[in-house]
Amino acid sequence: MIPKVPRDSRGYRDYTQNEIEWIDFVTCMRSSGIGISTLVTYYQLFKDGAGTSTTVGRTIGRYGTSD
């Protein structure tokens, strides 16, 4: 679920801001109780781009809060 991160000349992972934000998002979603399989589905929809927002809403929406 975390994309492969390139390494620098010393062998250390060289994270971009997008990769850091994605890791933060996944961490937050896991902390809220969303399962790995749901996140994998979300990631696939995210990669597919436009036209998937309704499906994303249904996939993630069932975990909404009752504030």
N, C-alpha and C positions, 0 to 999 in steps of 0.2 A: 504494500500500500504506500510505502514511502519510496518515491522514485530513487533510482541509483544516483548517488551524489558523486561528482567528479572529485578527484584528489589532486592536491598540489604537488610540486616537485619533491616535497619531503614525505609524501604519502598520507598527509592529513586530509580529511574531507574538507572540501571547499564549498560550504553552503552559500547559496544565494538567499536574498531576502524572501523570495517566493517559497523556497524550500523550508525556511525557518517558519514562515507563516503557516504553511501546510502542516508541519509537525505540531505547531501550537494548536491549530484547528482540530487535528486528530486527537491530541491529548485532551482538549476540552470536551470533545464529543464522547470520548471514552469515559471521562470523569462524570459525564451526565447520564451514563448508563447505556449508551448506544453500542450495540454489539459490532464485532469485527465484520460479520457478513453484511450488515447494513452499511457500514462504512465502505466496504469493497463495492457494493452496488452504487453508492453515492459517487465514489471515485470514477467508476465506469461512466456514469451519467455525466459527471463533470467533464471528463475527457471528451465525451461526445459533443458537448457544446450546446448551442442554441436549440431550442425546441424541446428540451428535456425538463424545463423548470417545473411543469406540473407534476411530472413523475418524481422529481427531487422533493418537491413539497410533500407529496404523499409518503415518500420513503422516510424522510426526516420528521415530517409533521406529526406523526403519531407519538413522538417523544416530547411534544410541547408541554409547557407548564400550565398549571391551572390557576394562575394568579388572578 
